[in-house]
Amino acid sequence: MAKTIMGNMGYFLTSYLLVLTMLFSANAQFVKKTYLVQMDKAVMPKAFTNHLEWYSSKLKSALSTSPEADAESEKRIIYTYQNAFHGVAAKLTEGEAKKLEAEEGVVAIFPDTKYELHTTRSPAFLGLQPEKAPNMWSEKLSGRDVIVGVLDTGIWPESESFKDVSMGPVPAHWKGACEIGTGFTKSHCNKKVVGARVFYHGYEAAIGRINEQKEYKSPRDQDGHGTHTAATVGGSPVLGANLLGYANGTARGMAPGARIAAYKVCWVGGCFSSDIVSAIDKAVADGVDILSISLGGGVSSYYRDSLSVAAFGAMEKGVFVSCSAGNAGPDPASLTNVSPWITTVGASTMDRDFPAEVKLGNGKIVTGVSLYKGQSVLSIEKQYPLVYLGSNSSRVDPRSMCLEGTMDPKVVSGKIVICDRGLSPRVQKGNVVRSAGGVGMILTNTEANGEELVADCHLLPAVAIGEKEGKDLKSYVLSGKSATATLAFKGTRLGIRPSPVVAAFSSRGPNFLSLEILKPDLVAPGVNILAAWSEAIGPSGLKVDNRREKFNILSGTSMSCPHVSGVAAFLKARHPEWSPAAIKSALMTTAYVLDNTKKTLTDASTAKPSSPYDHGSGHIDPIRAVDPGLVYDIEPQDYFEFLCTQNLTPTQLQVFAKFSNRSCKHSLASPGDLNYPAISSIFTQKTATSFSRPVIVHRTVTNVGPADSKYQVVISPFEGASVKVEPETLNFTKEHQKLSYKITFTPRVRQTSPEFGSLVWKDGLHTVRSPIVITWLAPPM
């Protein structure tokens, strides 16, 4: 009997689940999501008077006719695009999207994608102090006619970094607007912040309506990230800027005379591609010269990446696009934003640090970093009990990471707690310890972070230390002895050596989408960066943080990206005729690869020399970039020719051909022939014993230095291949003259790992350096 009941029960449950599944599947086809619909505007029938009318007609033809579908009158279109991207963003069911994709005139359909933010001293560190380069800070060269569009979380307009004192009239080519909303009026824009817009339709379609009680539905910055990046790009000089006394000095952006246009695309729940593409589209129409985008998602094929497609459209209009590489390092191939027409920026340290010490009961002193400054300072004359809730086991223990709900006040009250990095924000771990009654925290790196130290503005006394010191510390605590410690904070220290160092968190190459395009392009300061901050939130970013500061110190490739955007604005002011590719070339070929100890830039994750997969062409050098001697220029059609080598179908290529009706002329023999400032050679073995043929790549340089210039080539040696450059001398007789050369890589001895080197053109005044990577691909199985 029992078996029969159980059997019937099982049958009932199986049937019930089957019905639920069928209902879910049936309803799923009526669930509407946001899709970006790219249209070929050139094929609009003459019967339509404008493109929006045509787009709406196309959309209506694909709408579901089922009873469950919404009425025709519902507004499905949430955005129209007509500058860097052509088409609409609309709410569609999956079936409607598929039906629409087959319609004539529809180039491609992109599902709305969620992106995340990639979260003073740097001008001086980069040699941009006015006192050291007075001739470079004239009214023209400081970027007063250059406008930088910052796609981020908005802006805090009251910050002193955005004052427009002594700035001239807004450039005539600016067509943007200052949108009003909660806490934001037209008066918040000025000659510095020339425009501010918000984009949230995609966000609301995916997440729901924005809670205006908790978030500004306006360009005002609730988060702080956007204010920080905008000030890094072009903040006006502010004397006495600091965070709780740390990093005191004059804060200024890379191009303090540049104008800023804030495009708010990121909200509490993230940043959506429909909003991002709309912002890029609007920014191009508004008249920006530079786009700074400190966010990213995963890596997908060029034609499936709506940000990449929109950036291509911006590049076609002459806009320089700078994006953060991502914070997924030190894992290899962890990059985002890898398209060759985007400048991809990794992060490095500066020669400034915020030292702190852990003084142990056994007399040992461990050095770390911290930005703590509060009333709860531990006495350096007293030792406090030290506790670690993890073990020597390799198994992950939530308590060792000080996650929410893992702290027992009976165990940690009155003690300093050791917390491992990972899974939760670093400052949040400290708040968990504080809430449980702990008096201090020591944050220890794990293998993923190595010896890299990132300072944080903690809510309780806290010090971050490296992995090796952390292991020793935990052994001391777990040894069974009565472990004690105290914490001491040493303020700000300059002249740190070695520096710069490639940040462990900075995303790395290779660029598996196209091995021939070396990424990242370069690195710039991205660790412990001081810049303006939103006064809507405390410096830790935690809701419980009631402190309000005008400046904050943050780390991430989000911070390195606006350094490059600002320097690009600086170069654009100096060379208004330069294309985005010429600016990028100047930045890359003048970048340096030796630190202030004259050794190769160190990788913080390994404490060993970094490679071009870590630092790209090297560390940005703004002063040298102003006068690079030669540039590798790339026209929009050249980028399209690169795409023609990527095995894309005609339909997929049409995604990039739509604006100028481009077609493949097959001018590039291989993707490696794109006139990129970095060089990557790929050897493919056909069998285990046979070598591939020699690889030949071509490059063309444009003379932007003295009319009469003679350059000699210098090539570093490689073990696995011989490298020949023809010709070895380039003789220029006029300005803007173009000369070409070819490089032949002949395989010699197969290498098990990539080889790195460089090609340098020298004329006695300029050093034009390109990194070289030689990769050996194993024969097919």
Summary of the structure (lengths in Angstrom):
residues: 781
radius of gyration: 27.9
end to end distance: 59.4
largest distance: 101.7
contacts: 2877
relative contact order: 0.11
helix: 24%
strand: 27%
